[in-house]
Amino acid sequence: MSPKHNPNQCPMESILGQIMGPWTPYILWLLSNEESLRFGQIAALIPDISAKVLTDRLRKLEGSGLVHRDYHPTVPPTVYYSLTARGAEIHCVLQGLNKVALRWDEEDKSDKGNAEIAAE
């Protein structure tokens, strides 16, 4: 009899839990392509995200040690977000996913175009 799968024993489950969730991979992608971004810049790059969700995602990523929050006590306060060294480690993974996503998008467009031609 084989032992039951325990997701708590799988390191992959742990990292996926840290980087998955609504908007989280995209936030990581944006930060992996910039040295740092302010909250408003991130919000402008993701127009469909609410301020509450963005705040929640950034706090989760900060708590996971993937994002650094750099607070400057100016008036109004200035906050910059950037990837930590640990967060930067997943840049190549995100680049790989982006490459696959772009290829799949092209394949899907090609398949749709071929299906439309066949239907005519």
N, C-alpha and C positions, 0 to 999 in steps of 0.2 A: 504494500500500500504506500503510495507516494505521499509526502507531506503536503498539507494544504498551502496554497499560495498566500503569503502574508505580505501585503504591500508595504508594511512598515519595515520590512527587512530588505527591500529593494532600493538601492540608492537612486535609481532612475525615478521612482515614484516621488522621492523627496525633492529632487530638482524640478521635476515637472510641476509639482505642487507650488513651487516658488515662482515659476515663470508663466504659469497658465492662469487664465481668468479673463474676464471681459477687458479688452484693450491692453492687457499687460504685455503680451509679446510685441505689440506695436509700439508701446511706450519704450520698451527696451530697444527696439529697432531704431527709433528716433534718437535716443540717447547714445546708441552705439555709433551713430554717424555724425555726432556733434561733440565738441569738448564739454559743453554744458549748455543747458537751456533753462530759461525762467519758466515759471508756471504758466504765464500768459502765452509764451511762445509755444509750449506744448499744447495748450488748449486751442490755439489758433491752427496748429497742424492737425488737430483731431476735432473738427468742428461739431461732430455728433456726440461728443462725450460731455457729460455734465460736470460741473465743478466738483460736486460731491464724489462722483465716481473717480475722477482724476485724482482728487485728494486721497481717497481710499487706496487706489492702486499705488500711488507714490509712497504712501505710508507703509503699505505691505512690502513693497520692494526695498524700502529703507530698512524695515524690520528684518528682512531676509539677508541684509548685508550686500545687496546688489546695487543699490543706489545711494549716493551720498547727497545729503541736503546741506547746502552751504548758506547759512542765514547771516545776513548783514543788517544790523540794527539801524537802518537809515529811516528817514521819514518820506514816504511810506517804506516799510521794511522790504528788503530785496532778498529773494531766495533763488538760488541756482541749484539745479539738479544735474548730476553727472553720474556716470557709472563708477563703481568702485573697481578695484583690481579684479575682484571676483566676478562682478557684473561684466567687465570687459572680456573675460574669458569666454563668454558665450557669443561674442561677435562673429566668430567664424561659423558657429552653428546657425545663427540668424542669417548670415550671408548664404549659407547652403540652402536654407529653407526658402530664401528669397529667389534663388536661382531655380529651384524646383517649381515654386509658385509661378514664376514668369513663364517657364516652359509649359506647365500645365495650362496656363491661361491661353497661350498661343495654340496649344493642341485643341483646347475646347473651342476656341474661335474657329479654327480650321475645320473641326468636326461639324460645328454648327453650319458653317458655310457649305460644306460638302452635303450635309443633310438638306439644306435649302435648295441647292442645285438639283439634287436627286428628286425632290418633291415637285419640281417644275415640270 
